[in-house]
Structures are given as C-alpha cells and as structure tokens.
Amino acid sequence: MIRKIMATTAVGLATILTAAGCSSSPSTDTVESDVEAEPTYGNCEVTGEFGSDPITEPTTADTFTVENSLPSPGWWNGDKPANIKDGYEYCMAANIAYRGGLSKLDVKTVSFASIVAGQTKDFDLALVTISITPEREKAVEFTPPYFSGDVGVLTKEGNEVTSESIKESTVGVQLSTVGQSFAIDKLGIAEGSLKVFPDTGSMTTALASGQVDVVLNDTAQALTVASASNGLLEVVGQFSTGESYGGVYPEGAPNKEAIDKIITDLIDDGTLKDLAATYLAPVFGSDPTDVPYLDVPQ
C-alpha cells in the first residue's frame, strides 16, 4: 500500500509573566494529516504493486475504460454497468487498472458483435469471453489468451442430445460467436434450423420457452446459465474447439505492451486462477472438464 503522510506540529511556547506573578500553560500540539488512500475497485481484491506497469495513455485520465456485453453472470455480476462490483472479468480489469497505476475503473456495455468487428472506440480494453479466432484477428487485436473455452450444448433438462441428433434440432446461437460459426462450419446446421440471437439473455429465453431445442455457447457460459435455471436447463455435452478467450484492444492501442505484460503476470502469479475459483466455480455449478465431449459428426 502506498501512503503519503505529512505532519506538521506547532510547538507551544511558554512565557513566564513575572510581572503578574503567573505563567501561561503550554499551547496544545496541532497535528494535520493528509493520507492518500490506496484505490479500490468495487468488491475486488487486487494483487501486486500499484503502478508497477504504468498505463500512460488511458482513454480518460486516471481511468481504465473497459467494454463488456451483458448479461454475463460470474464474469460481470450485475445487469448494468452502474451496479457491477465484481466478477472474474470485472476484477481482472480492476487488477489491470491497479498495476497500471489508474485509480478508477469505468465500464461500458456494448454489443458483442460490434466489439469483435472492431466498431467501437473510446475504450482501453474489451473483456467479454471473446474467443480468439483467425477471422477475428483480421479485424481486431487481442491480448494474450487468459481462459480456455470450448462450445457447450445447453438444452432443457432430460432432453437427450447427441452429435447426430443435434443436426435434426433447432439450434440457437449468439450473433458473431464461435457457437454460430461452429454450428454452420463444423456441425452443418441448415440455415432454416439455426436461430441467431443478439445476446445470451434472449437466447436463453428462447430455449426455455421452446423456440429452440438446443443452444450452443461457450461451455463456461452454458454452465453458468444452467446453474441459474433452477434445474430447467442442463449442459449435456461440449465440442472441443481448442480456442481461448482474449481481450480486444481498440485500433492503434497505445497501452498494449503494458497491458499484455500485466495479463501475463496475472496468469503467472495465480491471480486469475484465484478469480476463477472465487467467481466462476460457484456459478458454473460444476467443473467444465467434467462435461463429456461429443464427436463432431462427419
């Protein structure tokens, strides 16, 4: 913790009044303190040293501006930026801000599709479980990968889904996600059987109401949704993609080198692992590695 303490003391002077035959009492010492408190970011615990890897050109002075897309429970705990105080990616951003020497964290919610298309601006980093793909790398620049992700199969409880039967199902995916491209390119889901949604919330509602039979989403996200459904939904399998999540930079990001180093350090020193245990494990309801893998149909 960095603290700056300044103190001044006025020392009382005693004057003996011999003419009056009495003396004055010494004046009371006066102490003034100016304490610069360590910055805080919601409910997050931060590690490392404040300002160890300075972010020198933030979009807004002394502020780390982060984009996300809601809802994203476990990753961003809250339904709008103003009431988000923790979550894996929120606290990851807090740790980046802390080590970057920025005392404030500002969150902006935008559409997932606009982030991966590189259509947003006036931010320092976007964090929203974005899988790094060659196609996306043509449009945006990524941070080092910070979390592994495969594609989970979410459906109503008791609905048996196999790698073959899924091809006969109505499948829901989120716009511009790996789930969408995987459904088309790897599973061969026909256009008439594929329904595309703008966000996780509307996609989940469609599944619960029977508009779609199956939802394809990152396994971590799918487990989070299933855990919050009170037994209505379950993850019955997953497909291996070999992909990982990365943060997205704005075009010409001036702070990429510093942020890349901070993320690498957060991985190496175990900070991100601890964040996963704190914020993801409780909402997943189960370990992603326990979800059975399905073969991609030939």
C-alpha positions in Angstrom: 0.0 0.0 0.0 1.3 3.4 -0.9 0.6 6.0 1.7 1.8 9.5 1.9 1.7 11.1 5.3 2.6 14.6 6.1 2.5 16.0 9.6 3.3 19.4 11.0 3.5 20.2 14.6 3.2 23.6 16.2 5.1 23.5 19.5 3.7 25.7 22.2 6.0 28.4 23.7 5.7 29.1 27.4 6.2 32.7 28.5 6.6 33.4 32.2 4.8 36.6 33.2 6.9 37.6 36.2 5.2 40.9 36.5 1.8 39.3 37.0 3.2 36.5 39.1 1.7 33.8 37.0 2.6 31.7 34.0 0.7 30.6 30.9 0.0 26.9 30.1 1.8 25.5 27.0 -0.3 25.5 23.8 -1.8 22.2 22.7 0.1 20.5 19.9 -1.7 20.5 16.5 -1.3 17.6 14.0 -2.6 17.7 10.5 -2.6 14.6 8.3 -3.1 14.2 4.6 -3.4 10.5 3.8 -3.6 9.3 0.2 -5.6 6.1 0.4 -5.0 3.1 -1.9 -7.6 2.9 -4.7 -10.5 0.4 -4.5 -12.5 -1.1 -7.3 -15.9 -2.5 -6.2 -15.5 -5.6 -4.2 -12.3 -6.8 -5.9 -9.1 -7.7 -4.2 -6.1 -6.6 -6.0 -2.6 -8.1 -6.1 0.9 -6.8 -6.9 2.0 -3.3 -6.7 0.1 -0.1 -7.7 1.6 1.4 -10.8 4.2 -1.4 -11.3 3.5 -1.4 -15.1 2.2 2.1 -15.9 -0.6 2.6 -18.4 0.5 6.0 -19.6 -2.1 6.9 -22.2 -5.6 5.8 -21.0 -8.6 7.0 -22.9 -9.7 9.0 -19.8 -7.2 10.4 -17.3 -6.5 8.1 -14.3 -9.3 5.7 -15.5 -9.2 2.3 -17.1 -12.2 2.1 -19.5 -13.5 -1.4 -20.2 -16.2 -2.6 -22.6 -18.4 -5.6 -22.0 -21.6 -7.2 -23.1 -24.3 -8.1 -20.6 -25.7 -10.3 -19.2 -22.6 -12.3 -18.2 -23.0 -13.7 -14.6 -19.9 -14.8 -12.9 -17.8 -12.8 -15.3 -19.6 -9.5 -14.7 -22.0 -9.6 -11.7 -24.7 -7.1 -12.4 -27.3 -6.2 -15.0 -25.9 -2.8 -15.9 -22.5 -1.0 -15.5 -23.5 1.1 -12.6 -24.2 -1.8 -10.2 -21.3 -4.2 -11.2 -18.9 -4.5 -8.4 -17.2 -7.9 -9.0 -16.9 -10.9 -11.3 -14.0 -12.6 -13.0 -13.5 -10.2 -15.8 -14.5 -7.1 -13.8 -11.9 -8.0 -11.1 -9.4 -8.9 -13.9 -9.9 -5.3 -15.2 -9.5 -4.0 -11.7 -6.2 -5.7 -11.3 -5.0 -4.3 -14.7 -6.1 -0.8 -13.6 -4.3 -1.2 -10.3 -1.0 -2.4 -11.7 -1.3 0.2 -14.4 -1.5 2.9 -11.9 -5.0 4.0 -12.7 -7.3 4.7 -9.7 -10.7 4.4 -11.4 -12.5 1.7 -13.4 -15.2 2.7 -16.0 -17.4 0.0 -17.6 -19.3 0.5 -20.8 -21.8 -2.1 -22.2 -21.9 -2.5 -26.0 -23.0 -5.3 -28.3 -20.7 -8.3 -28.7 -20.9 -8.2 -32.4 -19.7 -4.6 -32.5 -16.7 -5.4 -30.3 -15.4 -8.3 -32.4 -15.9 -6.3 -35.6 -13.7 -3.5 -34.2 -16.6 -1.0 -34.5 -16.3 0.6 -31.0 -14.0 3.3 -29.8 -13.0 5.4 -26.7 -12.1 2.4 -24.5 -8.9 0.8 -23.3 -9.8 -2.9 -23.4 -12.9 -5.1 -24.1 -13.4 -8.2 -21.9 -16.4 -10.4 -22.7 -15.3 -14.0 -23.0 -14.2 -13.4 -26.7 -12.7 -16.5 -28.3 -9.5 -15.7 -30.3 -10.0 -16.8 -33.9 -8.0 -16.2 -37.1 -11.0 -14.4 -38.7 -11.4 -12.1 -35.7 -7.7 -11.4 -35.7 -8.1 -9.8 -39.1 -10.5 -7.2 -37.6 -9.1 -6.6 -34.0 -6.0 -7.0 -31.9 -6.1 -9.4 -29.0 -4.4 -9.6 -25.6 -2.6 -12.9 -24.6 -5.2 -15.7 -24.0 -6.4 -15.8 -20.4 -9.1 -18.5 -20.3 -9.7 -21.7 -22.4 -13.1 -22.2 -23.9 -15.0 -24.9 -25.8 -18.6 -25.0 -27.1 -21.2 -26.3 -24.7 -24.5 -27.9 -25.6 -27.3 -26.4 -23.5 -30.8 -27.8 -23.5 -33.8 -28.5 -21.3 -33.3 -31.0 -18.5 -34.0 -34.5 -19.7 -33.6 -33.8 -23.4 -31.0 -36.2 -24.7 -28.7 -34.7 -27.4 -26.1 -36.5 -29.4 -23.6 -35.3 -32.0 -26.0 -36.8 -34.6 -29.4 -35.7 -33.2 -28.3 -32.1 -32.9 -28.3 -31.9 -36.7 -32.0 -32.5 -36.6 -32.6 -29.9 -33.9 -33.5 -26.2 -34.0 -30.3 -24.6 -32.7 -29.9 -21.2 -31.0 -26.6 -19.3 -31.2 -25.4 -15.8 -30.4 -24.5 -13.4 -33.2 -20.8 -13.3 -34.1 -19.8 -16.0 -31.6 -17.8 -19.2 -32.1 -21.0 -21.0 -31.4 -22.5 -19.6 -34.6 -19.6 -20.4 -36.8 -19.2 -23.9 -35.3 -22.9 -24.7 -35.9 -22.5 -23.8 -39.6 -19.0 -24.9 -40.4 -18.5 -27.9 -38.2 -22.0 -29.3 -37.4 -23.6 -28.4 -40.7 -26.7 -26.9 -39.2 -29.0 -25.8 -42.0 -30.0 -22.2 -42.3 -33.6 -22.9 -41.5 -32.7 -24.8 -38.3 -30.4 -22.0 -37.0 -31.7 -19.1 -35.0 -29.4 -16.2 -34.2 -29.8 -14.0 -31.1 -28.1 -10.7 -30.2 -27.2 -11.8 -26.6 -27.2 -14.6 -24.1 -30.3 -13.5 -22.3 -32.6 -13.6 -25.4 -31.1 -16.9 -26.5 -31.7 -18.5 -23.1 -35.3 -17.2 -23.0 -35.9 -18.8 -26.4 -34.6 -22.1 -25.2 -36.7 -22.0 -22.0 -39.8 -21.2 -24.0 -39.3 -23.9 -26.6 -38.4 -21.7 -29.6 -35.2 -23.6 -30.0 -34.2 -27.2 -28.9 -30.6 -26.6 -28.2 -28.2 -23.6 -27.6 -24.6 -23.6 -28.5 -22.5 -21.3 -26.3 -19.1 -21.3 -24.6 -19.1 -24.2 -22.1 -18.4 -21.8 -19.2 -21.3 -19.6 -20.2 -23.6 -22.5 -20.7 -22.8 -23.9 -17.3 -23.5 -20.5 -15.7 -26.9 -20.3 -17.4 -27.8 -23.9 -16.4 -26.8 -23.3 -12.8 -29.1 -20.3 -12.6 -32.1 -22.0 -14.2 -33.3 -23.9 -11.1 -33.0 -27.3 -12.8 -34.8 -26.3 -16.0 -31.7 -26.4 -18.2 -28.6 -28.5 -18.3 -25.3 -28.8 -20.3 -25.4 -32.3 -21.8 -22.1 -32.1 -23.7 -19.4 -30.0 -25.3 -17.4 -29.8 -28.5 -13.7 -29.2 -28.5 -12.6 -26.1 -30.3 -9.1 -25.7 -28.9 -9.7 -21.9 -28.6 -9.1 -19.5 -25.8 -10.6 -16.1 -24.6 -8.7 -12.9 -25.2 -9.3 -9.2 -24.5 -9.8 -6.9 -27.5 -7.9 -3.6 -28.0 -9.1 -0.5 -29.8 -7.4 0.3 -33.0 -3.9 1.5 -32.5 -3.9 0.8 -28.8 -1.1 2.8 -27.2 -1.1 0.7 -24.0 -0.9 -2.8 -25.5 2.6 -3.6 -24.3 1.9 -2.7 -20.7 -1.5 -4.4 -20.6 -0.1 -7.6 -22.2 2.6 -7.8 -19.6 0.1 -7.3 -16.7 -2.2 -10.0 -18.0 0.7 -12.4 -18.4 1.8 -11.6 -14.9 -1.7 -12.1 -13.5 -1.7 -15.6 -15.1 1.8 -16.5 -13.9 1.3 -15.4 -10.3 -2.0 -17.2 -9.9 -4.3 -14.1 -9.6 -6.6 -15.2 -12.5 -6.8 -18.7 -11.1 -7.9 -17.3 -7.8 -10.5 -15.1 -9.5 -11.9 -18.2 -11.3 -12.2 -20.1 -8.0 -13.9 -17.1 -6.4 -16.3 -16.0 -9.1 -16.7 -18.8 -11.7 -16.8 -22.1 -9.8 -19.8 -21.1 -7.7 -21.9 -20.1 -10.7 -20.8 -22.9 -13.0 -22.2 -25.4 -10.6 -19.7 -28.0 -12.0 -16.3 -28.3 -13.4 -16.2 -27.7 -17.2 -13.7 -30.5 -17.5 -16.4 -33.0 -16.2 -18.7 -32.2 -19.1 -18.5 -35.1 -21.7 -17.1 -34.3 -25.1 -19.1 -35.1 -28.2 -17.6 -36.1 -31.5 -18.1 -33.7 -34.4 -20.3 -35.5 -36.9 -18.7 -36.4 -40.2 
